[in-house]
Amino acid sequence: MPGAISPTTFSRAQVAKNNTQDSLWCIIDHKVYDLTDFLDAHPGGNIVLQQLGGQDATTAFYNLHRHEVLQKYSGLCIGTIQDETPEVVDPQPGDLSAVPYAEPTWLSPQFSSPYYKPSHHQLRKALREFVDAELKPEAQQKEADGSYISQEMIDKMAANNILAMRLGPGKHLHGKTALGGAVKGEEFDYFHDLITCQELARVLSRGFQDGNMAGMSISLTAVRSWMKDTKLRDAVTEECLSGKKKMSLAITEAFAGSDVAGLRTTAEKTAEGTHYVINGTKKWITNGMFSDYFVVGCKTAKGFSVILVPRDDNVETKKIKTSYSTAAGTAFIQFDNVKVPINHLLGEEDKGFQVIMSNFNHERWAMTAAVIQWMRAVTEECLKWSNQRIVFGKPLSDQPVIRAKLARMIQHTEATQAWLESITHQLNTMTYQLQNKHLGGPIGLLKSFTTRCAHEVADDACNIFGGRGITQGGMGKVVEQFHRTYKFDAILGGTEEILSDLGVRLAIKQMPKARL
């Protein structure tokens, strides 16, 4: 290696001499990179690299790339500049971000919170290490190729009791320990649940995020709460939480979404009264393509019922392509004379509306937690970009209009996180029955408000990133994906309009009888 002072240290003059196709070096953040063999492999072509040969390319690099690109190609680094020290933060799996507002205030050393205890911090750290090192690489791959989560990853999550944590606090966690001792199942509360929702969303792969057992997290909860046959309930729970079987919630149809009363799928009892025979279709069912069980909303003799339906030869699933990746396993399902024992009924026959409505609270709360994490991630992306992007000789953040957009993004994110934590505290202090009675309206209003905020954040972020904000790769990929997919949270689990109206209707019911 010509001109080396030592195997790892070089002078700037020595780097300057390596400026041809035969030997092309450059400097980025006081480190020396040999790009000779990378010229033809560079996604942006060889010319841009040749233009920077032998030079300090730090400003040019960070004007186009994020730091993780350097981490990805760390093998090209051959040393450092003599007597100089790298300045850029080099984050490792599990690290907190140093960017302002990139973490919720309870994780900032200068702030305190009444809600979080040492076990919450322990779980956050352990879960983020798992997400960064294990889950995110697979999520990025699956999001790109549209394939489903691997059984190997499901097994890893089951072994760490992450699948069990997805259901929230409860007896299903008793006797279990999460992530090698981060928190005991008996101690797991709704703030641990909140951490789980937000840390898992950090994979920043929206289709995979739902493909990562989201169907189970909104269906097995109903089985746990409403199935009367406790032996069957526990057997199905064990199958799903061990990763051996998958489950999804099948309520929505082409004929009815938020209008649950308009469902056409039927469940008729056999003459001997031992089974239900189910006929009908369901649409937009998350994880439906690979589920072994379906929690199905059906019309019964005198009303609406919810039944656990195992997959058999009379259950047909077809893939639906939506705005996000097919990694979510979104399906159209047909039930053609599917025979199910009557002990698979959840709750009371003809009274399934109560089952579904009580199940919606946790689903909507969890969706809100995840979309707030996305808003925070997008805000972080914009803060980074506006500081490193040079326009007219100045950082983008020197423009008042950009700072105004950043201010709105921070405001939306912090306001919704604070409201979420307030409701989470109420979840911790109420029984399941009281949650159903008092929190349906507030959670509905919070979800509706949060996805309206997400709309504003996505719009501002896209404009900050310009062309990169509508490009599925490179610097703006997180912004592009959020702008394309935030509507899933605005529609799934109840649309903004339905939930806003629900919140107000429930409030009006509590109005005092006397005129004020």
C-alpha positions as CSV (number, residue, x, y, z in Angstrom):
1,M,0.0,0.0,0.0
2,P,2.0,3.0,-1.3
3,G,2.8,5.9,1.1
4,A,1.5,4.3,4.3
5,I,3.0,5.6,7.5
6,S,1.7,2.5,9.3
7,P,-0.9,-0.1,8.5
8,T,-3.7,2.2,9.7
9,T,-2.4,5.8,9.6
10,F,-1.9,8.1,6.6
11,S,-1.2,11.7,6.0
12,R,-3.5,13.9,3.9
13,A,-0.7,14.3,1.3
14,Q,-0.5,10.6,0.9
15,V,-4.2,10.2,0.4
16,A,-4.1,13.0,-2.3
17,K,-1.8,10.9,-4.4
18,N,-4.3,8.1,-4.7
19,N,-6.6,9.8,-7.1
20,T,-6.8,7.5,-10.2
21,Q,-8.9,4.6,-11.2
22,D,-6.0,2.3,-10.4
23,S,-5.8,3.6,-6.8
24,L,-8.7,5.7,-5.6
25,W,-8.8,6.8,-2.0
26,C,-10.9,9.5,-0.2
27,I,-11.3,10.9,3.3
28,I,-14.7,10.8,5.2
29,D,-14.8,12.0,8.8
30,H,-11.0,11.7,9.2
31,K,-11.1,8.1,8.0
32,V,-9.4,6.8,4.8
33,Y,-11.4,4.7,2.4
34,D,-10.0,2.7,-0.5
35,L,-12.7,2.9,-3.3
36,T,-10.6,1.3,-6.1
37,D,-12.5,-2.0,-6.2
38,F,-15.8,-0.3,-5.4
39,L,-15.9,2.0,-8.4
40,D,-18.0,-0.3,-10.6
41,A,-20.2,-1.4,-7.6
42,H,-21.1,2.1,-6.5
43,P,-24.9,2.5,-6.9
44,G,-24.4,6.1,-8.0
45,G,-21.9,5.2,-10.7
46,N,-18.1,5.5,-10.8
47,I,-17.8,9.1,-12.0
48,V,-18.9,10.8,-8.8
49,L,-16.3,8.8,-6.9
50,Q,-13.6,9.7,-9.4
51,Q,-14.4,13.3,-9.0
52,L,-13.6,13.0,-5.3
53,G,-10.5,10.9,-5.6
54,G,-7.7,11.8,-3.1
55,Q,-9.9,14.5,-1.5
56,D,-11.7,15.0,1.8
57,A,-15.3,13.9,0.8
58,T,-16.9,14.4,4.2
59,T,-19.3,17.2,3.2
60,A,-20.1,15.7,-0.2
61,F,-20.8,12.3,1.4
62,Y,-23.1,13.5,4.1
63,N,-24.9,15.7,1.6
64,L,-26.1,12.5,-0.1
65,H,-25.9,9.7,2.4
66,R,-26.7,8.6,6.0
67,H,-24.0,7.4,8.3
68,E,-25.3,3.8,8.2
69,V,-23.9,3.6,4.6
70,L,-20.4,4.0,6.0
71,Q,-21.2,1.3,8.6
72,K,-22.5,-1.0,5.8
73,Y,-19.3,-0.5,3.8
74,S,-16.9,-0.4,6.8
75,G,-14.7,-2.9,5.1
76,L,-13.5,-0.2,2.7
77,C,-12.0,1.8,5.5
78,I,-8.2,1.2,5.5
79,G,-7.2,3.6,8.3
80,T,-7.4,7.1,9.7
81,I,-5.6,10.4,9.1
82,Q,-2.6,10.9,11.3
83,D,-3.2,13.0,14.4
84,E,-6.9,13.3,13.6
85,T,-10.0,11.8,15.4
86,P,-13.3,10.9,13.8
87,E,-16.1,13.2,15.0
88,V,-19.3,11.6,13.7
89,V,-21.3,9.5,16.2
90,D,-21.1,5.8,15.3
91,P,-24.3,4.3,16.8
92,Q,-24.3,0.7,17.8
93,P,-27.3,-1.7,18.4
94,G,-29.3,-0.6,21.4
95,D,-27.9,2.9,21.5
96,L,-30.1,5.9,22.2
97,S,-30.1,8.6,19.5
98,A,-28.3,11.9,20.4
99,V,-30.6,13.9,18.0
100,P,-33.0,16.2,19.9
101,Y,-36.6,14.8,20.0
102,A,-35.5,11.5,18.5
103,E,-36.3,9.8,21.8
104,P,-39.4,10.4,24.0
105,T,-38.6,12.7,27.0
106,W,-38.6,9.9,29.5
107,L,-35.4,8.6,27.8
108,S,-33.7,12.0,27.8
109,P,-31.2,12.5,30.7
110,Q,-32.3,16.1,31.3
111,F,-36.0,15.2,31.9
112,S,-37.8,13.0,34.3
113,S,-41.1,11.1,34.2
114,P,-43.4,9.7,36.9
115,Y,-44.4,6.8,34.8
116,Y,-41.3,4.8,34.2
117,K,-39.3,2.5,36.6
118,P,-36.0,0.7,36.2
119,S,-37.6,-2.3,34.7
120,H,-39.0,-0.1,31.9
121,H,-35.5,1.1,31.1
122,Q,-34.1,-2.4,31.2
123,L,-36.8,-3.6,28.8
124,R,-36.2,-0.7,26.4
125,K,-32.5,-1.4,26.2
126,A,-32.8,-5.1,25.8
127,L,-35.6,-4.9,23.2
128,R,-33.8,-2.2,21.2
129,E,-30.7,-4.3,21.1
130,F,-32.8,-7.2,19.8
131,V,-34.6,-5.1,17.2
132,D,-31.4,-3.4,15.9
133,A,-29.3,-6.6,15.7
134,E,-31.9,-9.2,14.9
135,L,-35.3,-7.9,13.8
136,K,-34.5,-4.9,11.7
137,P,-32.2,-6.6,9.1
138,E,-34.9,-9.2,8.4
139,A,-37.6,-6.6,8.3
140,Q,-35.7,-4.6,5.7
141,Q,-35.3,-7.6,3.6
142,K,-38.9,-8.8,3.9
143,E,-40.2,-5.4,3.2
144,A,-38.2,-5.3,0.0
145,D,-39.0,-8.7,-1.4
146,G,-42.6,-9.1,0.0
147,S,-42.0,-12.4,1.7
148,Y,-43.3,-13.4,5.1
149,I,-41.6,-13.3,8.4
150,S,-39.3,-16.3,8.8
151,Q,-40.0,-19.1,11.2
152,E,-36.5,-18.7,12.6
153,M,-37.4,-15.1,13.6
154,I,-40.7,-16.1,15.1
155,D,-38.9,-18.8,17.2
156,K,-36.4,-16.2,18.4
157,M,-39.2,-13.9,19.5
158,A,-41.1,-16.7,21.2
159,A,-38.0,-17.8,23.1
160,N,-37.6,-14.2,24.4
161,N,-41.4,-14.0,25.2
162,I,-41.8,-11.1,22.8
163,L,-44.8,-12.8,21.2
164,A,-46.4,-13.0,24.7
165,M,-45.6,-9.3,25.4
166,R,-47.5,-8.4,22.2
167,L,-50.8,-9.2,24.0
168,G,-50.2,-6.7,26.8
169,P,-50.3,-7.5,30.5
170,G,-52.0,-10.6,31.8
171,K,-51.8,-14.1,33.2
172,H,-50.4,-15.4,29.9
173,L,-47.1,-13.7,31.0
174,H,-47.0,-15.0,34.5
175,G,-44.0,-17.3,35.1
176,K,-42.3,-15.9,32.1
177,T,-39.3,-13.6,31.9
178,A,-38.7,-11.3,28.9
179,L,-35.4,-11.0,27.0
180,G,-33.2,-12.7,29.5
181,G,-34.5,-11.1,32.6
182,A,-35.3,-7.5,31.5
183,V,-38.8,-7.8,33.2
184,K,-40.8,-10.5,34.9
185,G,-44.2,-11.4,33.4
186,E,-45.9,-10.6,36.7
187,E,-44.4,-7.0,36.6
188,F,-45.3,-6.3,33.0
189,D,-47.6,-3.3,32.8
190,Y,-49.0,-1.1,30.1
191,F,-45.9,1.0,30.0
192,H,-43.9,-2.1,29.3
193,D,-46.5,-2.8,26.7
194,L,-46.0,0.8,25.3
195,I,-42.3,0.2,25.1
196,T,-42.8,-3.0,23.2
197,C,-45.1,-1.4,20.7
198,Q,-42.8,1.5,20.0
199,E,-39.5,-0.4,20.0
200,L,-40.9,-3.0,17.5
201,A,-42.0,-0.2,15.2
202,R,-38.3,0.9,15.0
203,V,-37.7,-1.6,12.2
204,L,-39.2,1.1,10.0
205,S,-40.7,-1.4,7.6
206,R,-44.5,-0.8,7.7
207,G,-45.6,-4.0,5.9
208,F,-43.3,-6.2,7.9
209,Q,-44.4,-4.4,11.1
210,D,-47.9,-5.7,10.5
211,G,-46.6,-9.0,9.2
212,N,-44.8,-9.5,12.5
213,M,-47.7,-11.3,14.2
214,A,-49.9,-8.2,14.3
215,G,-52.8,-10.4,13.5
216,M,-52.1,-12.5,16.6
217,S,-51.9,-9.5,18.8
218,I,-55.4,-8.4,18.0
219,S,-57.1,-11.8,17.8
220,L,-55.5,-14.0,20.5
221,T,-56.5,-11.3,23.0
222,A,-60.1,-12.0,22.2
223,V,-59.6,-15.7,22.6
224,R,-57.9,-15.2,26.0
225,S,-60.7,-12.9,27.3
226,W,-63.8,-14.5,25.9
227,M,-63.3,-18.3,25.2
228,K,-65.3,-20.3,27.8
229,D,-63.5,-23.6,27.1
230,T,-60.4,-22.9,29.2
231,K,-58.6,-26.0,28.1
232,L,-59.0,-25.1,24.5
233,R,-58.1,-21.5,25.2
234,D,-54.9,-22.5,26.9
235,A,-53.9,-25.0,24.2
236,V,-54.4,-22.4,21.4
237,T,-52.6,-19.8,23.5
238,E,-49.6,-22.1,23.9
239,E,-49.5,-22.9,20.2
240,C,-49.5,-19.2,19.2
241,L,-47.1,-17.8,21.8
242,S,-44.6,-20.6,21.1
243,G,-44.7,-19.6,17.4
244,K,-46.0,-23.0,16.3
245,K,-49.3,-21.5,15.0
246,K,-50.3,-18.1,13.7
247,M,-53.6,-16.3,14.1
248,S,-55.5,-13.3,12.6
249,L,-58.6,-11.3,13.2
250,A,-61.2,-11.7,10.4
251,I,-63.9,-9.1,10.8
252,T,-63.9,-6.8,7.8
253,E,-65.6,-7.7,4.6
254,A,-66.0,-6.2,1.2
255,F,-69.6,-5.4,2.3
256,A,-68.8,-4.0,5.7
257,G,-65.8,-2.4,7.4
258,S,-66.5,-0.1,10.4
259,D,-70.2,-1.1,9.9
260,V,-69.8,-4.4,11.8
261,A,-73.6,-4.9,11.9
262,G,-73.5,-5.2,8.1
263,L,-71.4,-8.3,7.9
264,R,-72.7,-11.1,5.7
265,T,-70.6,-14.1,6.8
266,T,-73.0,-16.6,8.4
267,A,-72.6,-19.3,11.1
268,E,-75.4,-21.8,11.3
269,K,-75.7,-24.5,13.8
270,T,-75.9,-28.1,12.6
271,A,-79.1,-30.1,13.3
272,E,-77.5,-31.8,16.2
273,G,-76.3,-28.5,17.6
274,T,-72.7,-29.5,18.0
275,H,-71.0,-27.4,15.3
276,Y,-71.3,-24.2,13.4
277,V,-71.1,-24.2,9.6
278,I,-69.5,-21.0,8.4
279,N,-70.0,-19.4,4.9
280,G,-68.8,-16.1,3.7
281,T,-65.8,-13.9,2.8
282,K,-63.4,-11.5,4.6
283,K,-61.2,-8.9,3.1
284,W,-58.0,-7.0,4.1
285,I,-57.2,-9.5,6.8
286,T,-53.7,-8.9,8.1
287,N,-51.6,-12.1,8.3
288,G,-54.4,-14.0,6.7
289,M,-52.1,-15.5,4.1
290,F,-50.2,-17.5,6.7
291,S,-52.6,-17.9,9.6
292,D,-53.6,-21.2,11.1
293,Y,-56.5,-19.7,13.1
294,F,-59.0,-16.9,12.3
295,V,-61.2,-15.1,14.9
296,V,-64.2,-14.5,12.7
297,G,-67.2,-12.2,13.0
298,C,-70.4,-14.0,11.8
299,K,-74.1,-13.4,11.6
300,T,-75.9,-16.0,13.8
301,A,-79.6,-16.8,14.4
302,K,-80.5,-13.6,16.3
303,G,-77.5,-11.4,16.0
304,F,-73.7,-11.3,15.6
305,S,-71.2,-13.8,17.1
306,V,-67.4,-14.3,17.1
307,I,-66.0,-17.7,16.5
308,L,-62.4,-19.1,16.4
309,V,-62.0,-20.9,13.1
310,P,-59.1,-23.3,12.4
311,R,-57.8,-23.4,8.8
312,D,-58.8,-26.4,6.8
313,D,-59.3,-27.4,3.2
314,N,-62.5,-25.3,3.0
315,V,-60.7,-22.1,4.0
316,E,-59.2,-20.4,0.9
317,T,-56.9,-17.3,1.2
318,K,-55.7,-15.0,-1.7
319,K,-53.1,-12.3,-1.5
320,I,-54.2,-8.7,-1.6
321,K,-51.6,-6.1,-2.7
322,T,-51.9,-2.8,-0.8
323,S,-49.8,0.3,-0.5
324,Y,-47.3,-1.4,1.7
325,S,-45.4,-4.7,1.3
326,T,-47.0,-8.1,0.9
327,A,-44.8,-9.0,3.9
328,A,-48.0,-8.2,5.9
329,G,-49.7,-11.2,4.5
330,T,-52.9,-9.3,3.8
331,A,-55.6,-11.6,2.5
332,F,-59.0,-12.1,1.0
333,I,-60.5,-15.2,2.7
334,Q,-63.4,-17.5,1.7
335,F,-65.1,-19.8,4.2
336,D,-67.0,-22.5,2.3
337,N,-69.0,-24.7,4.6
338,V,-66.3,-24.6,7.3
339,K,-67.4,-26.8,10.2
340,V,-66.3,-25.6,13.7
341,P,-67.2,-27.1,17.1
342,I,-69.5,-24.9,19.2
343,N,-66.9,-24.6,22.0
344,H,-65.0,-22.3,19.6
345,L,-67.5,-19.6,20.3
346,L,-66.1,-16.5,22.0
347,G,-68.5,-14.9,24.5
348,E,-72.2,-15.4,24.1
349,E,-74.0,-16.4,20.9
350,D,-75.6,-13.3,19.2
351,K,-73.7,-11.0,21.6
352,G,-70.4,-10.8,19.7
353,F,-70.5,-7.0,19.4
354,Q,-69.3,-6.8,23.0
355,V,-66.4,-9.1,22.2
356,I,-65.2,-7.0,19.2
357,M,-65.7,-3.6,20.8
358,S,-63.7,-4.6,24.0
359,N,-60.9,-6.0,21.8
360,F,-60.7,-2.7,19.8
361,N,-59.3,-0.7,22.7
362,H,-55.9,-2.4,22.9
363,E,-55.6,-2.6,19.2
364,R,-56.3,1.1,18.7
365,W,-54.0,2.0,21.6
366,A,-51.2,-0.1,20.2
367,M,-51.6,1.3,16.7
368,T,-51.4,4.8,18.1
369,A,-48.2,4.0,19.9
370,A,-46.6,2.6,16.8
371,V,-47.6,5.5,14.5
372,I,-46.2,8.0,17.1
373,Q,-42.9,6.2,17.0
374,W,-43.0,6.5,13.2
375,M,-43.7,10.3,13.5
376,R,-40.7,10.5,15.9
377,A,-38.4,8.6,13.5
378,V,-39.5,10.8,10.5
379,T,-38.8,13.9,12.6
380,E,-35.4,12.6,13.4
381,E,-34.7,12.0,9.8
382,C,-35.7,15.5,8.9
383,L,-33.6,17.0,11.7
384,K,-30.6,15.1,10.4
385,W,-31.2,15.9,6.8
386,S,-31.8,19.6,7.4
387,N,-28.5,19.9,9.3
388,Q,-26.3,18.0,6.7
389,R,-28.0,19.0,3.5
390,I,-26.2,22.1,2.0
391,V,-28.3,24.4,-0.2
392,F,-27.0,27.7,-1.6
393,G,-23.9,27.2,0.6
394,K,-25.8,26.8,3.9
395,P,-27.4,24.0,5.8
396,L,-31.1,23.5,5.0
397,S,-31.9,24.3,8.6
398,D,-30.8,27.9,8.1
399,Q,-34.1,28.5,6.2
400,P,-36.9,29.7,8.5
401,V,-39.6,27.9,6.5
402,I,-37.7,24.6,7.2
403,R,-37.5,25.3,10.9
404,A,-41.2,26.1,11.0
405,K,-41.9,22.7,9.5
406,L,-39.6,21.0,12.0
407,A,-41.4,22.8,14.8
408,R,-44.8,21.5,13.7
409,M,-43.4,17.9,13.5
410,I,-41.9,18.1,17.0
411,Q,-45.2,19.6,18.4
412,H,-47.4,16.9,16.8
413,T,-45.1,14.1,18.1
414,E,-44.6,15.3,21.6
415,A,-48.3,16.2,22.1
416,T,-49.5,12.8,21.0
417,Q,-46.9,11.0,23.0
418,A,-47.9,12.9,26.2
419,W,-51.6,12.1,25.6
420,L,-50.7,8.4,24.9
421,E,-48.8,8.2,28.2
422,S,-51.7,9.8,30.1
423,I,-54.1,7.1,28.8
424,T,-51.5,4.4,29.4
425,H,-51.5,5.5,33.1
426,Q,-55.2,5.1,33.2
427,L,-54.9,1.6,31.7
428,N,-52.6,0.7,34.5
429,T,-55.1,1.8,37.2
430,M,-58.3,0.3,35.7
431,T,-59.7,-3.2,35.5
432,Y,-60.5,-4.7,32.1
433,Q,-64.2,-3.9,32.7
434,L,-63.5,-0.2,33.6
435,Q,-61.2,0.2,30.6
436,N,-64.0,-0.9,28.4
437,K,-66.4,1.5,30.1
438,H,-64.3,4.6,30.3
439,L,-61.4,4.4,27.7
440,G,-63.1,3.5,24.4
441,G,-63.9,7.2,23.7
442,P,-60.5,8.7,24.7
443,I,-58.6,6.0,22.9
444,G,-60.7,6.5,19.8
445,L,-60.2,10.3,19.9
446,L,-56.4,9.8,20.5
447,K,-56.0,7.5,17.5
448,S,-58.0,9.8,15.2
449,F,-56.0,12.9,16.3
450,T,-52.7,11.1,16.0
451,T,-53.3,9.9,12.5
452,R,-54.3,13.5,11.6
453,C,-51.0,14.6,13.1
454,A,-49.3,11.9,11.1
455,H,-50.8,13.4,7.9
456,E,-49.2,16.7,8.7
457,V,-45.9,15.2,9.7
458,A,-45.8,13.1,6.5
459,D,-46.6,16.1,4.3
460,D,-44.0,18.4,5.9
461,A,-41.3,15.7,5.9
462,C,-41.9,15.0,2.2
463,N,-41.5,18.6,1.3
464,I,-38.3,18.9,3.4
465,F,-36.8,16.0,1.5
466,G,-38.0,17.1,-1.9
467,G,-37.4,14.5,-4.6
468,R,-35.9,12.1,-2.1
469,G,-39.2,12.2,-0.1
470,I,-40.8,10.4,-3.0
471,T,-38.0,7.9,-3.7
472,Q,-38.1,4.4,-2.2
473,G,-34.3,4.2,-1.6
474,G,-31.5,6.3,-0.3
475,M,-31.7,9.2,2.1
476,G,-35.5,9.8,1.9
477,K,-36.6,6.1,2.1
478,V,-38.1,6.4,5.6
479,V,-40.0,9.6,4.7
480,E,-41.3,8.1,1.5
481,Q,-42.5,5.0,3.2
482,F,-44.3,6.9,5.9
483,H,-45.9,9.2,3.4
484,R,-47.1,6.2,1.5
485,T,-48.3,4.1,4.4
486,Y,-49.4,6.3,7.3
487,K,-53.0,5.9,6.0
488,F,-53.0,2.3,7.2
489,D,-53.2,3.6,10.8
490,A,-55.9,6.1,9.8
491,I,-58.1,3.3,8.4
492,L,-57.3,0.0,10.1
493,G,-59.0,-0.5,13.5
494,G,-61.5,2.2,12.7
495,T,-61.3,5.2,10.5
496,E,-60.6,8.7,11.8
497,E,-64.2,9.8,11.1
498,I,-65.8,6.8,12.9
499,L,-63.4,7.1,15.9
500,S,-63.9,10.8,16.3
501,D,-67.7,10.4,16.2
502,L,-67.4,7.5,18.7
503,G,-65.5,9.6,21.1
504,V,-68.0,12.5,21.0
505,R,-71.0,10.2,21.2
506,L,-69.7,8.5,24.3
507,A,-68.9,11.9,25.8
508,I,-72.5,13.1,25.1
509,K,-73.9,10.1,26.9
510,Q,-72.2,11.3,30.0
511,M,-73.6,14.8,29.8
512,P,-75.6,15.7,32.9
513,K,-79.4,15.5,32.5
514,A,-80.1,19.0,33.9
515,R,-79.5,22.0,31.6
516,L,-76.3,23.9,32.4
